[in-house]
Amino acid sequence: MKILFSEHKSDYVNYIFPYAIWAIPEKGETPAQIFAQGFLPASRELDRFYMTRHIRIDLKKFSRSSENRRILRKGDDIAFKLLKREEFDYTDEWREFCKYYADIKFGKDVMSYPRLESLFNSKIINHILLFTDTKKDKDIGIVTLYFEEKNLAYYYYSFYDLSYYRRNLGMFMMTSAVDYFSKLGFEHIYLGTCYSRNALYKTQFSGCQFFNGFRWSENLKELKFMVQREQNVVDRHLLETDEYLEKFYDGNLQNVLKEAIYSFKIDEK
């Protein structure tokens, strides 16, 4: 992959000169390989990715916790099935269903009708998980997925019937997906970004890891430190923050370097 650094607004007072890090796939590379390097898709055509703090579950380490089992029991009469995208009939009813959900969850017209149309016709979705209330014989939710067999499942957008909030339907759908792909023998399922307390629900699975900018970490105290840090005034880079280094890397940048997954050699030509 090619790496590009796209400049963002500078903070000259504190000598913070931020760049967004992009990955551009090269011939023969798969999205799974790029996800593994700490990137998520920045384009629905999977031709550009951006480095971000995001969550994945190492499914070899996953087993149902008591909380996972509690959530799954709430959906005893909810079934789901995996469909290829072309097998899913994106009807006008589903279009309105998804638009209503998006307006409530994300804000009015944040996800427009054209954006929904493009979502369901892009490379980033190749499968759908369809959830059905078997007692009412009623479809109540979908999860849009990208996956590469046995390597990666990416839990992208979910849309569901908000009247099922007492049954934690959203959490039931995510827990079902994690459990399902674990049983299928997949290596990882990716659950999206985590920059706020509201996103920490994604961490309630054994085998949880997050990308911290230089490695995949399983230390959820480290993640919570980073989330909390965002609530305060930030006037220095993370690796210049003594408290962070002391708490998680014994105050020694060399320990960070030992863990870092990236190493670049300078071309001497």
N, C-alpha and C positions, 0 to 999 in steps of 0.2 A: 504494500500500500504506500501511497505517497502521503506525506504529512504536510499540511498547510497551517500557518498561524495567521488567523484573521484578527487584526487589531480591534480592541474595544476601547472605550473611553478611558483616558489616563487619569491617575490621581497624582499629579506632580508634587503636591505638598508632601505626600507620604512615600514618594518614589515607588508607586505601584503602577506598573505598565502592563495591563492585562491583555492576553490574547486568547481567543477561542481557538481550540485545536481541532482541526478537521482531518479526517482520514478519507482518502479517495481510493477505492479499490482498484487494484491492477489485475491484469489478465490472470485467471486461474484461482483468484482468491474468493473465498466464500464469505457471506455476511457473518457466519458463526466465528470465523477466524478473527474478524474485526471486532465483534462484540467482546470476544475474550480479551482484547487489548484495552478495554475500558470505554468503548464507544457505543453510542446508540444511533439509529438512523436519523439523519437530518433531512432526508428526502424520502418520500414515499416510494420512489423508484429505486431505492437502495444504491444510489450512485454517490452519496456523500453521507458521512457520519461525523458526529461531534463527540468529543470526550466530555464526560459528565459524571457526577456522583450518582451511581445507580445501583440497583439491588439485583442480585441473582441468588438462586438457591442451588447449591451443590446437591443434586438429587441422590447421589450415592450416600450422602450423610443424612438424608431426610427420613424421619419417621414421625408418625402422628403423635402429637402431644395431647395432653388432656384437653387443652383449649381447642386444638384442631378437631378432636373428636366431638367436642360439644357443639362446635359450629356445624359439623357434618350431620349431627343428629337432628338439627333444626330443619334439615332438608330431606328428611326420610322419604317424603313423597314427591321429591323433585328429581327428575332424571335428566341426563344430558347425553348428547351424542356428538361425535366429531364429524364434520362435513368438509369436503373440499369446497373452496370458495365457489366454484362453478355449480356445485350442487345446492347451494343456498339460494333460495328464491327471494331476492330483495324486492319485495312487493311495495306498493304504495303504503300499505299498512305498516310494514317494517320501517319505511322511510319516516312516517309520522311518529312512530314509536321511538325511533332513535333521536329524532329532532326534539321531541318533547323532553326526553331524558337529558339531552345535551343542554337545552335551554335552562332547565332547572339546576343542573349540576355545574355548568361552566359559565352560565350567563346568557341572556337573550342574544341569539344570533352570533355568539362566539364561534359556534360551528354552524355555518350556513348550509342550506340545501346543496349548493354546488360542492362545498367542501365534503359533505357526507357522500355525495356521488363519487367524488374523486377517491375518497377513502376506500370505498367498496370496489373500486376498479383499479387499484394500484398494486404494485409488486409486493408491498409490505404486508399484504394480507393474502395468504394462500390457503388458510383454513378458518373454519368457524366452529366454536362450541355452542351448540343450541341447547338451551335449558327449558324444560317443560314441567309444569305442574300436572302430575299424572292424575290427581283426583279430579281436577277441573278440565283435564284434557286441553290445556292452554299453554301456549308458548309464552314464557315470561322473561327471557333474557338471552343475550348472545355475548360471546367474547370473540373479538377479532384477533387472529393469531398469524404469526409467521413462524414456520419451523423448518428445520433441516433434520431429517430423520436421524434420531439417536443423539444428535449433537446439541441442538438448541431449540427451545420453544420460547417465543417472545410474546408475552401477554400484553397486547397493545390496548385498544379501547374495549371497554365493556359497556353494554347498554342493558338496563333491566327495569322491571316493573317496580317503581318506587313505593307502591302500596305494600310491598313485602318487607318493609324496613324492620319490622319487629322480628323477622326471621333472619335478619342479617344476610339478605340475599347476595349482596355484593361480595361480602366476605366468604359466603358459602361458595360462590362461583370461583373465586381465586383459590380457595383451599381445595376445592374439587380438582381444579386444573393442576395444582402442584402435586397432589396425590396421584392423579391420573398419569401424568407424564413420568412420575417416579416409577410407577408400575410398568410403564412401557419401556423402561430402561434408558430414558434420555439422560444426558449428562447434566444439563443445566436448564432451568427456566428463568428468564429475565422478566422482572416485574416493573421496570421503569425507574424514574428518578426518585431521590429522597432528599429534599432540602427543607422540609418543615416537619413539625411535630405531627401534623395531620397525615404525613406519609409514612410514619413509623409502623403503621399496621402491617406494612409489607415485610417486616422483620420477624413476624411471629411464627417462623418455620425453622426447624432445625436444619443446619446446613446453610444458613443465611450468610451471605457475603456482600460487601459493598466496595465499590471502586473509589479509592481515596486520592487518586491523582498519580499514584506511582505503584500501587499494588492492589490486589483483592484482599481485603481485611475481614476477619470474622469477629473482630472486637467491637461489639455493639456499644460499649462505653465510648469508644473513639467516635463512632458515628453520632451518638447523642451529643458529644462535646462539639462536633462540627455543626450540628443543627442548632444548638444553643448559641454558638458563636455568631451565627448569622442574625441573631436577634439583637446584637449589640453593635456599637460602632466598630467597624473593622478598618484598621489603619496600617495593617501590614499583612504580608503573605502568610499563609498557614505555617510554612516551614521556617519562618522567621519568628514564630510565636513560641517563646520559651516554655510557657505552660503546656502547650501541646507536645513539644519534644520531651519535656520532663515526664509527663503523664504516660506517654505511649512508646517512647523510643529512648528512655534512659538519658534524655538530655543530649543525645549524641547524633549528629547528622549522619555519621558513618553507619549507624544502625538503619537509618532510612535507606542509604545507598545499598546496603546488603539485601534489602527487601525489594528494591525497585526492579520492575520487570523490563524496563527500557534501558538500552545501552546503545549509543551511537558512536561510530568511529568516523573521524574526520578524514575525508578523501584528501590525500596529500598532493594530488595532481594539480 
